[in-house]
Amino acid sequence: MVNKITVVGAGNVGATTAQRIAEKELARLVVLVDVVEGVPQGKGLDQYQSAPIELFDTRVIGSNGYEETGDSEVVVITAGIARKPGMSRDDLLNTNAGIVRQVSEQVKRSSPNAIVIVVSNPLDVMCYVAKEVTGFPRERVLGMAGVLDTARYRAFLAQALDVSVRDIQAMVLGGHGDTMVPLISYTTVSGIPVTQLMDRPTLDAIVDRTRNGGAEIVKHLKTGSAYYAPSAGAVQMVEAIVLDQKRILPCAAWLDGEYGMRGLYLGVPCKLGRRGLEKVIEVELTEDERASLGKSADAVREPMAAVKL
Ligand SMILES: NC(=O)c1ccc[n+]([C@@H]2O[C@H](COP(=O)([O-])OP(=O)(O)OC[C@H]3O[C@@H](n4cnc5c(N)ncnc54)[C@H](O)[C@@H]3O)[C@@H](O)[C@H]2O)c1
């Protein structure tokens, strides 16, 4: 358990993230921050009142400022506008960049040693904004997307094969968007290559559904977007860091020559521990996978060039 974790944005993803962190007792104090007056305070108090029932000793409080967040060990940034039906992630670019910039300035001032996990979309570009504005090293600014995309892929596979989700090992790399790269060559069911258990058209349909996983939920909900699985993804990263688990998870990391690329955030296998990003793991890719990763990087570079810092 660490002393303090801050979650910025008390909307659907942020509030659920705070609740999951508290229920897992990953910190003594969780501070929820939002610009809307009363919302983080009300949600924080409501969550803390579930403590005697759920049996956790983590305090949850809400605030409209950053004073209470001082010296947080981990900060999760979920502030922003969620995608609406028909809206692409990139439509969100400049509104959310302004929000993430303002949040990052506050985080830099109040928690200069924090490890930052960005969730706001468009994910890879928002990570870049957070890294540039805080000036934190790449070890301490990471993005959550690959864990979610991989969870969606694993859930669809488990359902199609009628096996436990626990037995599906997989990795989705690349940017968080339509160009994400599910690695079929590394997808196994208890070590058995998935291609031995499923025909290619079925697998391709699952890969396609994974790529559109976020949009499928937006279409159902009509207002707002997914948050149960996204918050679970963010908390898996927080847990790996706080408990120094050295887990290998697909995260958006600032590349510095890995996979032949540098100067952008992209989803790659990362070792997460108490120092944050402890290593980017380079795996062998098929020619197709390498080409798809390159395309995905291009799809990240374009909005990166358009964002005003
Ligand atoms: N990376 C991923 O895989 C992933 C998955 C789901 C959602 N998201 C993104 O996460 C973000 C949050 O989604 P949501 O569903 O919780 O949206 P939401 O609208 O429910 O919540 C966003 C919250 O941010 C707050 N906010 C706005 N500006 C702020 C500021 N300057 N400081 C503090 N708070 C501020 C809003 O008041 C609101 O409460 C969106 O950008 C969404 O696209 C990313």
The ligand as an SDF file (V2000), in Angstrom:
LIG
                    3D

 44 48  0  0  0  0  0  0  0  0999 V2000
   -7.5200    4.8210  -22.7270 N   0  0  0  0  0  0  0  0  0  0  0  0
   -8.6300    4.1320  -22.7880 C   0  0  0  0  0  0  0  0  0  0  0  0
   -8.6030    2.9450  -23.0810 O   0  0  0  0  0  0  0  0  0  0  0  0
   -9.9370    4.7950  -22.4410 C   0  0  0  0  0  0  0  0  0  0  0  0
  -11.0820    4.0410  -22.1890 C   0  0  0  0  0  0  0  0  0  0  0  0
  -12.2570    4.6990  -21.8330 C   0  0  0  0  0  0  0  0  0  0  0  0
  -12.2940    6.0820  -21.7550 C   0  0  0  0  0  0  0  0  0  0  0  0
  -11.1810    6.7890  -22.0460 N   0  0  0  0  0  0  0  0  0  0  0  0
  -11.1600    8.2580  -21.9710 C   0  0  0  0  0  0  0  0  0  0  0  0
  -11.1590    8.6470  -20.6040 O   0  0  0  0  0  0  0  0  0  0  0  0
  -11.7120    9.9480  -20.4810 C   0  0  0  0  0  0  0  0  0  0  0  0
  -12.7980    9.9500  -19.3950 C   0  0  0  0  0  0  0  0  0  0  0  0
  -13.9010    9.1610  -19.7980 O   0  0  0  0  0  0  0  0  0  0  0  0
  -15.2290    9.1170  -18.8950 P   0  0  0  0  0  0  0  0  0  0  0  0
  -16.1410    8.1440  -19.5040 O   0  0  0  0  0  0  0  0  0  0  0  0
  -14.8730    9.0280  -17.4670 O   0  0  0  0  0  0  0  0  0  0  0  0
  -15.7980   10.6060  -19.1640 O   0  0  0  0  0  0  0  0  0  0  0  0
  -16.7220   11.4600  -18.2030 P   0  0  0  0  0  0  0  0  0  0  0  0
  -17.2650   12.5580  -19.0520 O   0  0  0  0  0  0  0  0  0  0  0  0
  -17.6510   10.5810  -17.4510 O   0  0  0  0  0  0  0  0  0  0  0  0
  -15.6860   12.0790  -17.1400 O   0  0  0  0  0  0  0  0  0  0  0  0
  -14.7250   13.0170  -17.4570 C   0  0  0  0  0  0  0  0  0  0  0  0
  -14.5950   13.9370  -16.2600 C   0  0  0  0  0  0  0  0  0  0  0  0
  -13.4960   14.8110  -16.4640 O   0  0  0  0  0  0  0  0  0  0  0  0
  -13.8390   16.0060  -15.8150 C   0  0  0  0  0  0  0  0  0  0  0  0
  -12.9600   17.0920  -16.2390 N   0  0  0  0  0  0  0  0  0  0  0  0
  -13.0290   17.8460  -17.3710 C   0  0  0  0  0  0  0  0  0  0  0  0
  -12.0490   18.7750  -17.3560 N   0  0  0  0  0  0  0  0  0  0  0  0
  -11.3420   18.6030  -16.2080 C   0  0  0  0  0  0  0  0  0  0  0  0
  -10.2100   19.2320  -15.6480 C   0  0  0  0  0  0  0  0  0  0  0  0
   -9.5960   20.2390  -16.2860 N   0  0  0  0  0  0  0  0  0  0  0  0
   -9.7680   18.7920  -14.4570 N   0  0  0  0  0  0  0  0  0  0  0  0
  -10.3770   17.7750  -13.8070 C   0  0  0  0  0  0  0  0  0  0  0  0
  -11.4480   17.1300  -14.3080 N   0  0  0  0  0  0  0  0  0  0  0  0
  -11.9290   17.5420  -15.4890 C   0  0  0  0  0  0  0  0  0  0  0  0
  -15.2970   16.2180  -16.1660 C   0  0  0  0  0  0  0  0  0  0  0  0
  -15.9140   17.1460  -15.2980 O   0  0  0  0  0  0  0  0  0  0  0  0
  -15.8210   14.8040  -16.0070 C   0  0  0  0  0  0  0  0  0  0  0  0
  -16.3290   14.5680  -14.7010 O   0  0  0  0  0  0  0  0  0  0  0  0
  -12.2080   10.3210  -21.8750 C   0  0  0  0  0  0  0  0  0  0  0  0
  -11.2280   11.0860  -22.5400 O   0  0  0  0  0  0  0  0  0  0  0  0
  -12.3540    8.9720  -22.5590 C   0  0  0  0  0  0  0  0  0  0  0  0
  -12.2970    9.0520  -23.9610 O   0  0  0  0  0  0  0  0  0  0  0  0
  -10.0170    6.1750  -22.3830 C   0  0  0  0  0  0  0  0  0  0  0  0
  1  2  1  0
  2  3  2  0
  2  4  1  0
  4  5  1  0
  4 44  2  0
  5  6  2  0
  6  7  1  0
  7  8  2  0
  8  9  1  0
  8 44  1  0
  9 10  1  0
  9 42  1  0
 10 11  1  0
 11 12  1  0
 11 40  1  0
 12 13  1  0
 13 14  1  0
 14 15  2  0
 14 16  1  0
 14 17  1  0
 17 18  1  0
 18 19  2  0
 18 20  1  0
 18 21  1  0
 21 22  1  0
 22 23  1  0
 23 24  1  0
 23 38  1  0
 24 25  1  0
 25 26  1  0
 25 36  1  0
 26 27  1  0
 26 35  1  0
 27 28  2  0
 28 29  1  0
 29 30  1  0
 29 35  2  0
 30 31  1  0
 30 32  2  0
 32 33  1  0
 33 34  2  0
 34 35  1  0
 36 37  1  0
 36 38  1  0
 38 39  1  0
 40 41  1  0
 40 42  1  0
 42 43  1  0
M  CHG  2   8   1  16  -1
M  END
$$$$
